């Protein structure tokens, strides 16, 4: 059944809204993926801070064009779906890449980080980066290390004095 013009406009507006809110977009093919598997993929992407949606190719091309993306024609052929990263671009890429390893029906076509075009290999490399929470914890540990070392350094003379006093206190009294 053909979509009415109003319905197409609503879908186009929704696509454009997704693109405006996302910091990264990953285009995939999903031919042969079962609905339970599709729902599992959506769940994993959602847990990584994104969304995963099926897109109509012609409306997708128009939405990408309106949003200022230069999409290669092969990205929007066949069965197309987009993974949208709203907060953690590497995390969403990892969720999709890991799922594509488990299910051959999912194939990464490419994507965009900001407005920069990414090849399939670039998306796969992006997926190897640590997720945002891991990067934050590594950064905090890096910031905390000098303070910890300084505290140890400042405490060392006092600790040595305390060891000397304790050694004299534990020494048997000589008569």
N, C-alpha and C positions, 0 to 999 in steps of 0.2 A: 504494500500500500504506500502510495506516494505521500510525502509530508506536505502539509499546507505551508504557504509562505510564512504565515505567522509562527508556526511551529519551528521552521527553519531559522527564523530570526531569533527566536528564544534560545535555540540550541547554539547558534553562533555567539550570542551574547554570553552564554554560559562558558563556552570555550575561551572567549576573550577574557572573561573574568578570571578563569583558572590561570591563563598565561600571565596576566598582570600581577597576580599574587605570588607566582612561583619564582624561585631563584634558579631552578634548573628543571628542564623538561627532557624526558627520555622517551623516545619512540620505539615501540616494539611491535612484533608480529605475534599473534597468538593462535594461529590456525591449528585446530585439533585439540585445544585445551578444553577440558571438561569444566562444567560450571563449579563443582566443588573445588577444583584446582584453582580456577579463576578467583573464587572467593578467598582461598588461602593466600594467593598472591596479593590481593587487595588488603588482607589483614596484615601481612608482613610489611607492605609499603606504608600502611597507616601507622603501624608501630614505629616506623622509622621517621615519621613526621611528614608524610605525604599522602597522596591519593593516586589511585590507578583507575583509569576510565577508558572505555572503548570510544573511539571517535569515528565519525563519518568522514571519509577522505576528502570529499569536495568541500564540506563545511570546515574541516580542519585546515585545509590549505588556505581558505579565505580568512579564517581566524588568525592563523600564523602571519599571513600577509598584513592584516590589519594591525597586528601587535608589533610589526616591525621585524619579524623573523624571516630570514631567507632560507626556506626549507627546500632541500633537494627533492625532486619529484619522486625518487625511489623510496623516500621515507614515508610517503603517504600512498602506498599501493598495497593491495591485498587487505588482509585483516589488520587494522591498525588500532593500537591502544597507546595511551600516554601515561607515563609515570610522572607525577608532578611533585617536586620537592619544595615544600614551603619553609622548612627550617634546617634540614640537614641533607644537603645535596649528596655527599658521599654515602650517607646511610641509606637513602632511597636507591641509589645506584647499586649498592651492595645487595639490598633486598631483591632487586630485580635480577641482578647477575647471578646471585646464588640460586634463585628459583629457576633461572634458565638452565643452570647446570643440572638441576634435578629433573626438570621437564623440558624435553627437547622441543615441545610445541611453542615455547616462548623463545623468540629470537630478537635480540637487540638490534635495531636498525641504526641508531645514532641518537643524537640529542643536542641540547643546548645548555650551556652553563652561562647564565645571564643571557646575552644575545649571541654569544660565541658558539659557533657550530662545533659539535663534537662527533668524531667518527665512532664506529662501534668499538674499536680498540681503545679510544680515549675514554669512553664510558666505562669499559672494563677496568682500565687503569685507575680511574676515579673511584671505582668500587673497592679498590685495594687500600684506599686511604682510611685511617681510623675515623670512627664516627665522632660527631661533635662532643658528646659527653666524655669520650676517651681523650680527645684533644684538650678539652678543658682541664681534665684531671692531670694530664701531663704538663700543661702550662702552669697550673697551680703548684705542682711538685717542683717544677723548675724555679718558680718564684720563691718557694719556701726553703729551698736548699741553702742559699746563702745565710738566711736568718738562723737556720738550725745550726750551721757551722759556726756562726758568730756566737751563738749562745753557748755552744760547747767550749769554744775558745775562751770566752770570758769566765766560764765556770771552772776551767781547769786549774788555775792557781789556787783557788779556794779549796778545791778537792784535794790538792796535794798537801796543803797546810793541814787539812782535816786528817789526812792519812798519817802525817808525822805526829800530830797530837795524839791520835788513836794508838800509834805504835808506842809512844811514851807511856800512855795510860795502861796499855796491856803488858808493858815490860814489868817483870817481877821486881819488887823493891829490893835493893841490895842493902844488907845490914852492915 
